[in-house]
Amino acid sequence: MGDCVLWRLPPTPYLRLHEERHVLQYHVLGPFFLPLYFALLLTCGYWNHPFEKDARRASQCALPPLDFPHQN
């Protein structure tokens, strides 16, 4: 059947990489992914959730830093 991530709006490159990391986490953990995700969400919260931290780190490492124009 394959992997599927549904988007309401076109995703940013960061969001696409973030969600792709969750797909990889699911492939590693299989049927344990969702129970572990929700258990850790209850105990750690969203920002400190190990799966979310991993997804943020993976998506930040894969993208070049933003180059903002300098204002004079």
N, C-alpha and C positions, 0 to 999 in steps of 0.2 A: 504494500500500500504506500509506503514512503512517509516522509516527514512533511508536516504542514504547519505553517504559521499564518494565521489570518490577520490581515491588516484592514483597518477602517480607512486609513489614509496612507499614501505612499510613505514608506519608512525612510528615515535618514540612514546613511551608512552606519552610523554608530548603533542605532537601534537594531538594524539588521544583524550586525555582528554580535550584539548583546543576546539577541534571541537565538542565533545560531549556536551560541555557547550553551544555552539551555538545552537545545536539541542534543548536543554532544553529551551533556550531563545525563540526559534521559537515556541515551544509548549505553552509557556506562552503568547506570543504576537500574535500568529496566523498570520493572513494576514497583521498585522501592522509591523511585523518584518522587512521585506525588505525595505519598505519606511522609517521606522525609522532608520534602519542601514545606509542607504545611506545619509539621511538628517544629521545624526550625523557625518558621515564620512566627509561631506563637511564642517561642522562647527567646529568639534573638531580635525580632522585629525585622522590617524590610531592609533598612540601611545596613545593619550588621549581619544580615543573613549570609552564611558562607557561599551559597550558590549565587546570590546576587553580587557579592564582592568579587567572586571569580568571574562572573559575566562582565562586570564593569571593567575589571583589570584586563581581560582578554580583548574587549572592544576598544579600550583606550590604547593598548599596545599595538593594535593592528592599524590604527589610523594615524596619519601624519598630524603633527600639531597644527592648530589653526594659525594662519599668518594674517594678523590684523594690520590694516594699513596704519602707519604712524601719522598722528595728527600734529601739526606744527602749532 
